[in-house]
Each structure stands twice: as structure tokens, then as C-alpha cells.
């Protein structure tokens, strides 16, 4: 029984080493490069969002410079609905009015805090 566990552990270690050796050239090729990551406000609401944040942190730890561009449409919609504010839509885009600006800023700021936390 002990021999089987050792072989299994050895196999797992060898698999990890093989994976790391195959990954190293890609890590080196992308170090000090800049990635632009865009994700919608829906991603922030998803239960797996913390996994995305961990992946972003991993990329950063590998020496990749990151620019994060996030959406906030669902959060803005919720804020506007709560305050019963209607905004015009032009060519499928919301027109931010003076009245709705605080809702937009609140939603975007909240998302930024969640990402940075």
C-alpha cells in the first residue's frame, strides 16, 4: 500500500514539474507585457468572480502589467430603478443625464472598491 502512494505522489510531482516546464516559456514571454482585461458588470455579480480576481492577482504576480476595464450596466440599472430615474437610450446606449450621474458614479465606484479589495 505504501508503495502505491509513493508512486502516485511521484507521478503527481512529475506532472507538476512537466506542466511548469511547459509553462515557463509563456511566463517569460509575457513578463513586463501589458494586458487589457475587460469584463462586464455581470461578471462582478457572478459567484465565480473571486476566482477571476485570484487569476488576475496571479497574472500580476508573474510580472504582467494589467489594465482592468469593467462595466457596470446591471449595477447602474439597479441604482436607477431604486431611485425611479428614467434615462434616454440612443443607438442602444444609455445617455447619462445630470440626474442619473450620481447613480452611475455610485455603481462604478462600488465595483472598483470590490475589485481592489
C-alpha positions in Angstrom: 0.0 0.0 0.0 2.8 2.4 0.9 4.5 1.8 -2.4 1.3 2.7 -4.4 1.0 6.1 -2.5 4.6 6.9 -3.2 4.2 6.1 -6.9 1.1 8.2 -7.1 2.8 11.1 -5.3 5.8 10.8 -7.6 3.6 10.8 -10.6 1.7 13.9 -9.4 5.0 15.7 -8.8 6.3 14.8 -12.2 3.1 16.0 -13.8 3.5 19.3 -12.0 7.2 19.7 -13.0 6.3 18.9 -16.6 3.4 21.4 -16.6 5.7 24.1 -15.0 8.5 23.5 -17.6 6.0 23.8 -20.4 4.5 27.0 -18.9 7.8 28.7 -18.2 8.4 30.0 -21.7 5.0 31.6 -21.8 5.5 33.2 -18.4 8.8 34.6 -19.6 7.4 35.7 -22.9 4.6 37.7 -21.2 6.6 39.2 -18.3 6.6 43.0 -18.4 3.9 43.0 -21.1 0.6 44.8 -20.6 -2.7 43.0 -20.8 -6.0 44.8 -21.1 -8.7 42.8 -19.4 -12.3 43.8 -20.0 -15.3 42.3 -18.2 -18.9 43.4 -17.8 -20.8 44.2 -14.7 -22.4 40.8 -14.9 -19.1 39.2 -14.2 -18.8 41.1 -10.9 -22.2 39.7 -9.8 -21.3 36.2 -10.7 -20.5 33.7 -7.9 -17.1 32.9 -9.5 -16.0 36.5 -9.5 -13.5 35.8 -6.7 -11.8 33.2 -8.9 -11.4 35.8 -11.6 -9.8 38.2 -9.1 -7.4 35.4 -8.0 -6.5 34.8 -11.6 -5.8 38.5 -12.1 -3.6 38.5 -9.0 -1.7 35.5 -10.4 -1.1 37.3 -13.7 0.2 40.3 -11.7 2.5 38.1 -9.6 4.0 36.7 -12.8 5.1 40.2 -13.8 2.3 41.1 -16.2 1.1 44.7 -16.1 -2.7 44.9 -16.1 -5.2 47.4 -17.2 -8.7 46.5 -15.9 -11.7 47.8 -17.7 -15.0 46.9 -16.1 -18.6 47.5 -17.0 -21.4 48.4 -14.6 -24.6 48.2 -16.6 -26.6 45.9 -14.2 -25.5 47.9 -11.2 -26.3 51.2 -12.8 -29.7 49.8 -13.8 -30.4 48.7 -10.3 -29.4 52.1 -8.9 -31.6 53.9 -11.4 -34.5 51.6 -10.7 -34.2 52.1 -6.9 -34.3 55.9 -7.4 -37.0 55.6 -10.1 -34.9 57.6 -12.6 -35.5 57.1 -16.3 -32.7 57.8 -18.8 -32.9 58.1 -22.5 -31.4 55.4 -24.8 -29.8 56.4 -28.0 -28.5 53.8 -30.5 -28.7 51.1 -27.8 -26.6 53.2 -25.4 -27.7 54.9 -22.2 -27.4 58.7 -22.2 -26.2 59.7 -18.7 -28.1 62.7 -17.6 -27.3 65.1 -14.8 -30.0 63.4 -12.7 -28.6 59.9 -13.3 -24.9 60.8 -12.9 -24.8 60.0 -9.2 -26.3 56.6 -9.8 -23.6 55.9 -12.4 -20.8 57.1 -10.2 -22.0 55.1 -7.2 -22.2 51.9 -9.2 -18.8 52.3 -10.9 -17.2 53.3 -7.6 -18.7 50.3 -5.8 -17.4 47.9 -8.4 -13.9 49.5 -8.3 -13.8 49.1 -4.5 -14.9 45.4 -4.8 -12.2 44.7 -7.3 -9.4 46.5 -5.4 -10.5 44.9 -2.1 
